[in-house]
């Protein structure tokens, strides 16, 4: 009961009040020609299923969330941090142990008896002694409840350490959310890269087939004496370039699949692999950016940095409490009896209690150094928190700047590809009729090849931009508003 009363008394803390720092960023996103017009949403929260509408991509992401080993490691760290918090919290309460013992022993009771006898002659007599060697049995029974050394936390040292452990646990949990968000983005990027390289491979194969037909046509014209040999060698150069690109891209597509399966942590079924970037391009949704940059405070990595700042703030309270006396209690209560039947009778009850107070007189400045270190760590955590917010703001600003011009760029590149295709078709027809030299046709074919490749790459950039914006805004892993610090 004394220990419980002491626990109730230990309610204060020397932690400085926690006040969320003002974010060192503008309250609104950048504006200008590179940025899209402001959206209507204030604090959006979208699921990856709202952005990545391709059912095959969703299946691959789901598989990665279940099998990725880095995410498993992050979740294991959360479990470790939770356990450490429970261990630290337990130090605030007394440890009560119960034990019982019984002992039986037997020995000899050696007692000497002294005696005398008389008779026979005058002036004479005799005396004698005898020893008793009876066996004696001893018994001892005990049942105790003991209170191990327990610190009365009058100045909140243990309480502050518990707060710090709790915030570190919450930081690790936010870190796991950040790892999950990163994994979703990496899987989406790897999936889209595989799709784009598959498109580039298909373009190389198509160009190789087209170049082969041109080579065959040029050989026929050369055999008929209509075309010079230089036309044939020029046509052969584009064919060889396409063949080289096909070989390189075949390897690249295989490596893209390996990278995707490493992220997923399992084999990705063929049915869930994209055929081309064109097949995925129309299955990506928009990510609302919102009007208010305060959304970044709920981003997992920013929340992780703030929890770490809270933990550093709590450590100051523990360092301050070290300057004050520490009070410890120990206690023992139980029963002892030589007879088991009477062990728990009132007359057999025994108890013992001890208390000790310790005050440091001289420590060479260790406590002052620890306090200074705790304040320095809070200063460091504050700088890291502000840097995390600024980095997050830059991520969103970059993604918005790319997003604002992406639609126009894709439209222009699509128009360029269509014009290049028409130019090549007309140039080839005029070459067949002998109107234009082959050099014009070769230039048109090379331009079309380059335009097809650039269009596929541009579509990949647009898709990756949506992934980057989804990640920068925190996706569906937005952390709830942080709870106020407990007293």
C-alpha positions as CSV (number, residue, x, y, z in Angstrom):
1,X,0.0,0.0,0.0
2,X,2.9,2.4,0.7
3,X,4.3,1.7,-2.7
4,X,1.0,2.3,-4.4
5,X,0.7,5.6,-2.5
6,X,4.2,6.6,-3.6
7,X,3.3,5.8,-7.2
8,X,0.3,8.1,-6.9
9,X,2.5,10.9,-5.6
10,X,4.8,10.6,-8.6
11,X,2.8,12.8,-10.9
12,X,4.9,15.7,-11.8
13,X,7.4,16.1,-14.7
14,X,10.2,18.5,-15.5
15,X,9.7,18.3,-19.3
16,X,9.5,21.6,-21.1
17,X,6.0,22.1,-22.6
18,X,5.9,20.9,-26.2
19,X,4.8,23.4,-28.8
20,X,4.7,22.3,-32.4
21,X,7.2,24.5,-34.3
22,X,5.9,26.7,-37.0
23,X,6.8,25.1,-40.4
24,X,9.5,26.9,-42.2
25,X,7.7,26.8,-45.5
26,X,5.1,28.9,-47.3
27,X,1.4,28.2,-46.5
28,X,0.5,27.7,-50.2
29,X,2.1,25.9,-53.1
30,X,4.1,27.8,-55.7
31,X,2.3,29.5,-58.5
32,X,3.3,30.4,-62.0
33,X,3.4,29.3,-65.6
34,X,5.0,25.9,-64.7
35,X,2.3,25.0,-62.1
36,X,-1.3,23.8,-62.6
37,X,-4.2,26.0,-61.4
38,X,-5.1,25.7,-57.7
39,X,-7.3,22.7,-56.8
40,X,-10.4,22.9,-54.7
41,X,-9.4,20.3,-52.2
42,X,-7.8,21.4,-49.0
43,X,-6.4,18.2,-47.3
44,X,-6.8,15.3,-49.8
45,X,-6.2,11.7,-48.9
46,X,-6.3,9.3,-51.8
47,X,-5.6,5.6,-52.0
48,X,-3.2,4.1,-54.4
49,X,-6.2,2.4,-56.0
50,X,-7.6,5.8,-56.8
51,X,-4.4,6.7,-58.7
52,X,-3.3,3.4,-60.1
53,X,-6.5,2.1,-61.6
54,X,-4.8,-0.7,-63.6
55,X,-6.1,-3.9,-61.9
56,X,-2.8,-5.7,-62.8
57,X,-0.7,-3.0,-61.2
58,X,-3.0,-3.1,-58.1
59,X,-2.4,-6.8,-57.9
60,X,1.3,-6.4,-58.1
61,X,1.3,-3.7,-55.3
62,X,-0.9,-5.9,-53.1
63,X,1.6,-8.7,-53.6
64,X,4.5,-6.4,-52.7
65,X,2.7,-5.2,-49.5
66,X,2.4,-8.8,-48.4
67,X,5.8,-10.1,-49.4
68,X,8.4,-7.3,-49.5
69,X,11.2,-7.9,-47.0
70,X,12.1,-4.3,-46.3
71,X,8.5,-3.6,-45.2
72,X,8.7,-6.7,-43.0
73,X,11.9,-5.3,-41.4
74,X,10.1,-2.0,-40.8
75,X,7.2,-3.7,-39.1
76,X,9.7,-5.7,-37.0
77,X,11.3,-2.4,-35.9
78,X,7.8,-1.2,-34.8
79,X,7.4,-4.3,-32.7
80,X,10.8,-3.8,-31.1
81,X,10.0,-0.1,-30.3
82,X,6.7,-1.1,-28.8
83,X,8.3,-3.7,-26.6
84,X,11.0,-1.1,-25.5
85,X,8.2,1.3,-24.6
86,X,6.5,-1.4,-22.5
87,X,9.7,-2.2,-20.7
88,X,10.4,1.4,-19.9
89,X,6.9,2.0,-18.8
90,X,7.1,-0.9,-16.4
91,X,9.9,0.9,-14.5
92,X,7.3,3.3,-13.2
93,X,5.6,0.5,-11.2
94,X,7.0,-1.6,-8.3
95,X,8.0,-5.2,-9.0
96,X,6.2,-7.6,-6.6
97,X,7.5,-11.1,-6.2
98,X,6.0,-14.0,-4.3
99,X,8.0,-17.0,-3.1
100,X,7.5,-20.0,-0.8
101,X,10.0,-22.4,0.7
102,X,10.1,-25.5,2.9
103,X,13.1,-27.2,4.5
104,X,13.3,-30.3,6.6
105,X,16.5,-31.5,8.3
106,X,17.6,-34.1,10.9
107,X,20.5,-34.2,13.3
108,X,21.7,-35.6,16.7
109,X,20.9,-33.8,20.0
110,X,24.0,-34.6,22.1
111,X,23.2,-33.8,25.8
112,X,25.6,-34.8,28.7
113,X,23.9,-35.9,32.0
114,X,26.1,-35.6,35.2
115,X,25.3,-37.9,38.3
116,X,27.0,-39.7,41.4
117,X,26.8,-42.9,43.6
118,X,28.2,-43.7,47.1
119,X,29.0,-46.8,49.3
120,X,31.5,-49.4,50.2
121,X,34.2,-47.7,52.4
122,X,34.5,-44.7,54.6
123,X,35.9,-41.7,53.1
124,X,35.5,-43.1,49.6
125,X,33.0,-42.6,46.9
126,X,32.5,-42.4,43.1
127,X,30.8,-40.1,40.5
128,X,29.8,-40.6,36.8
129,X,28.1,-39.0,33.7
130,X,26.2,-40.2,30.6
131,X,25.5,-38.8,27.1
132,X,22.1,-38.7,25.3
133,X,22.4,-39.1,21.4
134,X,18.7,-38.7,20.4
135,X,17.9,-37.6,16.8
136,X,16.1,-34.3,16.3
137,X,14.1,-33.3,13.2
138,X,13.8,-29.6,12.3
139,X,11.3,-28.0,9.9
140,X,11.0,-24.5,8.5
141,X,8.2,-23.2,6.2
142,X,8.1,-19.7,4.7
143,X,5.7,-17.8,2.4
144,X,6.7,-14.2,1.4
145,X,5.7,-11.3,-0.8
146,X,8.6,-9.0,-1.6
147,X,8.9,-5.5,-3.1
148,X,12.1,-5.1,-5.0
149,X,13.9,-1.7,-4.9
150,X,11.4,0.8,-6.3
151,X,12.1,4.4,-7.2
152,X,9.4,6.9,-6.2
153,X,9.3,9.1,-9.3
154,X,8.6,12.4,-7.5
155,X,10.4,14.5,-10.1
156,X,9.3,12.6,-13.2
157,X,12.5,11.1,-14.3
158,X,11.0,7.7,-15.1
159,X,7.9,9.4,-16.5
160,X,10.0,11.4,-18.9
161,X,11.9,8.4,-20.0
162,X,8.5,6.6,-20.6
163,X,7.3,9.6,-22.7
164,X,10.5,9.5,-24.8
165,X,10.1,5.7,-25.4
166,X,6.5,6.2,-26.4
167,X,7.4,8.9,-28.9
168,X,10.1,6.8,-30.3
169,X,7.7,3.9,-30.7
170,X,5.3,6.2,-32.5
171,X,8.1,7.5,-34.7
172,X,9.0,3.9,-35.7
173,X,5.3,3.4,-36.6
174,X,5.3,6.5,-38.7
175,X,8.5,5.2,-40.3
176,X,6.8,2.0,-41.2
177,X,4.0,4.0,-42.9
178,X,6.7,5.9,-44.8
179,X,8.3,2.6,-45.8
180,X,5.0,1.4,-47.1
181,X,4.4,4.5,-49.1
182,X,7.9,4.3,-50.6
183,X,7.3,0.7,-51.5
184,X,4.1,1.5,-53.3
185,X,5.8,4.3,-55.3
186,X,8.8,2.1,-56.1
187,X,6.7,-0.8,-57.3
188,X,4.6,1.6,-59.5
189,X,7.8,3.1,-61.0
190,X,9.3,-0.3,-61.7
191,X,6.0,-1.5,-63.3
192,X,5.8,1.6,-65.5
193,X,9.5,1.3,-66.4
194,X,8.9,-2.2,-67.5
195,X,5.9,-1.0,-69.6
196,X,7.9,1.8,-71.2
197,X,10.8,-0.5,-72.1
198,X,8.4,-3.0,-73.5
199,X,7.0,-0.2,-75.8
200,X,10.6,0.8,-76.8
201,X,11.3,-2.9,-77.6
202,X,8.2,-3.1,-79.7
203,X,9.2,0.1,-81.5
204,X,12.6,-1.3,-82.3
205,X,11.1,-4.5,-83.6
206,X,8.6,-2.5,-85.8
207,X,11.4,-0.2,-87.1
208,X,13.6,-3.2,-87.8
209,X,10.8,-4.8,-89.9
210,X,10.2,-1.5,-91.7
211,X,13.9,-1.0,-92.4
212,X,14.2,-4.6,-93.7
213,X,11.4,-3.9,-96.2
214,X,13.2,-0.7,-97.3
215,X,16.5,-2.7,-97.7
216,X,14.6,-5.3,-99.8
217,X,13.1,-2.5,-101.9
218,X,16.5,-0.8,-102.4
219,X,18.2,-4.1,-103.3
220,X,15.5,-4.6,-106.0
221,X,16.1,-1.1,-107.3
222,X,19.8,-1.7,-107.3
223,X,19.4,-4.9,-109.2
224,X,17.3,-3.0,-111.8
225,X,20.0,-0.3,-112.2
226,X,17.6,2.4,-110.8
227,X,19.3,3.0,-107.4
228,X,23.0,3.5,-106.5
229,X,24.7,1.2,-104.0
230,X,24.9,4.1,-101.5
231,X,21.1,3.8,-101.1
232,X,21.5,0.2,-100.0
233,X,24.3,0.9,-97.5
234,X,22.3,3.8,-96.0
235,X,19.2,1.7,-95.6
236,X,21.3,-1.0,-94.0
237,X,22.5,1.4,-91.3
238,X,19.0,2.0,-89.9
239,X,18.3,-1.7,-90.0
240,X,21.5,-2.4,-88.0
241,X,20.7,0.3,-85.5
242,X,17.2,-1.1,-84.9
243,X,18.7,-4.6,-84.5
244,X,21.1,-3.3,-81.9
245,X,18.4,-1.5,-80.0
246,X,16.2,-4.6,-80.0
247,X,19.0,-6.7,-78.4
248,X,19.7,-4.1,-75.8
249,X,16.1,-3.6,-74.9
250,X,15.4,-7.3,-74.7
251,X,18.0,-7.4,-71.9
252,X,16.6,-4.2,-70.3
253,X,13.1,-5.7,-70.2
254,X,14.4,-8.8,-68.5
255,X,16.3,-6.7,-65.9
256,X,13.2,-4.6,-65.4
257,X,11.3,-7.7,-64.4
258,X,14.0,-8.8,-62.1
259,X,14.0,-5.4,-60.3
260,X,10.2,-5.5,-60.0
261,X,10.2,-9.0,-58.6
262,X,12.9,-8.0,-56.0
263,X,10.6,-5.2,-54.8
264,X,7.6,-7.5,-54.7
265,X,9.5,-10.3,-53.0
266,X,7.9,-12.9,-55.2
267,X,7.5,-13.9,-58.8
268,X,5.1,-11.6,-60.7
269,X,2.7,-13.6,-62.9
270,X,3.0,-13.0,-66.7
271,X,-0.6,-12.0,-66.8
272,X,0.0,-9.1,-64.4
273,X,2.9,-7.6,-66.5
274,X,2.1,-4.7,-68.7
275,X,2.3,-5.0,-72.5
276,X,3.2,-1.4,-73.1
277,X,3.2,2.1,-71.6
278,X,0.2,2.9,-73.9
279,X,-1.8,0.2,-72.2
280,X,-1.2,1.7,-68.7
281,X,-1.2,5.4,-69.7
282,X,-5.0,5.7,-69.6
283,X,-5.4,3.9,-66.3
284,X,-3.7,6.5,-64.1
285,X,-5.8,8.9,-62.1
286,X,-5.1,12.5,-61.0
287,X,-3.7,13.3,-57.6
288,X,-5.4,16.4,-56.0
289,X,-2.7,18.7,-54.6
290,X,-4.9,20.8,-52.4
291,X,-4.5,24.5,-51.5
292,X,-2.8,24.2,-48.1
293,X,0.8,23.1,-47.6
294,X,0.0,22.0,-44.0
295,X,-0.9,18.7,-45.5
296,X,2.8,18.0,-45.3
297,X,2.6,17.8,-41.5
298,X,0.6,14.6,-41.9
299,X,3.2,13.0,-44.3
300,X,4.7,9.9,-42.7
301,X,8.3,11.0,-42.8
302,X,7.4,14.4,-41.4
303,X,5.3,12.8,-38.7
304,X,8.3,10.5,-37.9
305,X,10.5,13.6,-37.5
306,X,8.0,15.3,-35.2
307,X,7.7,12.2,-33.0
308,X,11.5,12.2,-32.7
309,X,11.4,15.8,-31.7
310,X,8.8,15.0,-29.0
311,X,11.1,12.2,-27.7
312,X,14.1,14.6,-27.5
313,X,11.9,17.1,-25.6
314,X,11.0,14.4,-23.1
315,X,14.6,13.5,-22.5
316,X,15.2,17.0,-21.2
317,X,12.8,16.2,-18.4
318,X,14.7,13.1,-17.4
319,X,18.0,15.0,-17.5
320,X,16.5,17.7,-15.3
321,X,15.2,15.2,-12.8
322,X,18.6,13.8,-12.3
323,X,19.6,16.9,-10.3
324,X,17.1,16.0,-7.6
325,X,17.1,13.3,-4.9
326,X,16.1,9.8,-5.8
327,X,14.0,7.8,-3.2
328,X,13.9,4.0,-3.2
329,X,11.7,1.6,-1.3
330,X,12.1,-2.1,-0.5
331,X,9.7,-4.3,1.5
332,X,9.1,-7.8,2.6
333,X,6.0,-9.3,4.2
334,X,5.2,-13.0,4.9
335,X,4.8,-15.9,7.2
336,X,7.4,-18.2,8.9
337,X,6.6,-21.3,11.0
338,X,8.1,-24.7,11.9
339,X,4.7,-26.2,11.3
340,X,2.9,-26.1,8.0
341,X,-0.5,-26.3,9.6
342,X,0.1,-23.0,11.5
343,X,2.0,-21.2,8.8
344,X,-0.7,-18.6,8.1
345,X,-1.7,-17.9,11.7
346,X,-1.6,-14.3,12.8
347,X,1.3,-14.9,15.2
348,X,3.5,-16.1,12.4
349,X,3.3,-12.9,10.3
350,X,6.5,-10.9,9.8
351,X,7.3,-7.8,7.7
352,X,10.2,-5.5,6.9
353,X,10.4,-2.2,5.1
354,X,13.3,0.0,4.1
355,X,13.6,3.4,2.4
356,X,16.6,5.2,1.1
357,X,17.2,8.7,-0.4
358,X,20.2,9.5,-2.5
359,X,21.3,13.0,-3.5
360,X,24.4,13.6,-5.6
361,X,26.7,16.1,-4.0
362,X,29.5,16.1,-6.6
363,X,29.5,14.4,-10.0
364,X,32.1,16.4,-11.9
365,X,29.5,18.1,-14.0
366,X,28.0,14.8,-15.4
367,X,24.4,15.8,-14.8
368,X,24.9,19.3,-16.3
369,X,26.6,17.7,-19.3
370,X,23.7,15.3,-19.7
371,X,21.2,18.1,-19.6
372,X,23.2,20.1,-22.1
373,X,23.4,17.1,-24.4
374,X,19.6,16.5,-24.1
375,X,19.0,20.2,-25.1
376,X,21.4,19.8,-28.0
377,X,19.6,16.6,-29.2
378,X,16.3,18.5,-29.1
379,X,17.9,21.3,-31.2
380,X,19.1,18.7,-33.7
381,X,15.7,17.0,-33.8
382,X,14.1,20.4,-34.4
383,X,16.5,21.1,-37.3
384,X,15.8,17.7,-38.8
385,X,12.0,18.2,-38.4
386,X,12.2,21.6,-40.3
387,X,14.4,20.0,-43.0
388,X,11.9,17.1,-43.4
389,X,9.1,19.6,-44.0
390,X,11.2,21.7,-46.4
391,X,12.2,18.6,-48.3
392,X,8.6,17.5,-48.5
393,X,7.6,20.9,-49.8
394,X,10.3,20.8,-52.5
395,X,9.1,17.3,-53.5
396,X,5.6,18.5,-54.0
397,X,6.7,21.8,-55.7
398,X,8.8,19.8,-58.2
399,X,6.1,17.4,-58.9
400,X,3.6,20.2,-59.5
401,X,6.0,22.0,-61.7
402,X,6.3,18.9,-63.9
403,X,2.6,18.2,-63.8
404,X,1.7,21.8,-64.9
405,X,3.4,21.4,-68.3
406,X,3.1,17.6,-68.8
407,X,-0.2,17.6,-70.6
408,X,1.0,20.1,-73.2
409,X,4.3,18.2,-73.7
410,X,2.5,14.9,-74.3
411,X,0.1,16.6,-76.8
412,X,2.9,18.2,-78.7
413,X,4.9,15.0,-78.8
414,X,1.8,13.0,-80.0
415,X,1.3,15.6,-82.8
416,X,5.0,15.4,-83.7
417,X,4.8,11.6,-83.9
418,X,1.8,11.7,-86.2
419,X,3.5,14.3,-88.4
420,X,6.6,12.2,-88.6
421,X,4.6,9.1,-89.5
422,X,2.8,11.0,-92.4
423,X,6.1,12.4,-93.6
424,X,7.7,9.0,-93.7
425,X,4.7,7.5,-95.6
426,X,4.8,10.2,-98.2
427,X,8.6,10.1,-98.6
428,X,8.6,6.4,-99.0
429,X,5.9,6.6,-101.7
430,X,7.8,9.3,-103.6
431,X,10.9,7.2,-103.4
432,X,9.1,4.2,-104.8
433,X,8.1,6.3,-107.7
434,X,11.6,7.6,-108.2
435,X,10.6,11.2,-107.4
436,X,12.8,11.8,-104.3
437,X,16.2,10.4,-103.5
438,X,16.5,7.8,-100.8
439,X,18.2,10.2,-98.4
440,X,14.9,12.0,-97.9
441,X,13.2,8.7,-97.0
442,X,16.0,7.7,-94.7
443,X,15.8,11.0,-92.8
444,X,12.0,10.6,-92.5
445,X,12.3,7.1,-91.2
446,X,14.9,8.1,-88.6
447,X,12.8,11.0,-87.5
448,X,9.8,8.7,-87.1
449,X,11.9,6.2,-85.1
450,X,13.1,8.9,-82.8
451,X,9.6,10.4,-82.4
452,X,8.1,7.0,-81.4
453,X,10.8,6.5,-78.8
454,X,10.4,10.1,-77.4
455,X,6.6,9.7,-77.2
456,X,7.0,6.5,-75.2
457,X,9.5,8.1,-72.9
458,X,7.3,11.2,-72.5
459,X,4.3,9.0,-71.5
460,X,6.6,7.3,-68.9
461,X,7.6,10.7,-67.5
462,X,3.9,11.7,-67.2
463,X,3.1,8.4,-65.4
464,X,6.1,8.8,-63.1
465,X,5.1,12.3,-62.3
466,X,1.8,11.1,-60.9
467,X,3.6,8.5,-58.8
468,X,5.9,11.2,-57.5
469,X,3.1,13.5,-56.6
470,X,1.2,10.7,-54.9
471,X,4.3,10.0,-52.8
472,X,5.1,13.6,-52.1
473,X,1.6,14.3,-50.7
474,X,1.7,11.3,-48.5
475,X,-0.8,9.1,-50.5
476,X,-3.2,7.2,-48.4
477,X,-0.7,7.0,-45.5
478,X,-1.5,10.3,-44.1
479,X,-1.0,10.1,-40.3
480,X,-3.7,11.4,-38.1
481,X,-3.2,14.6,-36.2
482,X,-0.6,14.1,-33.5
483,X,-2.0,13.8,-30.0
484,X,-1.2,16.4,-27.4
485,X,1.7,15.5,-25.1
486,X,0.6,13.8,-21.9
487,X,1.5,15.2,-18.5
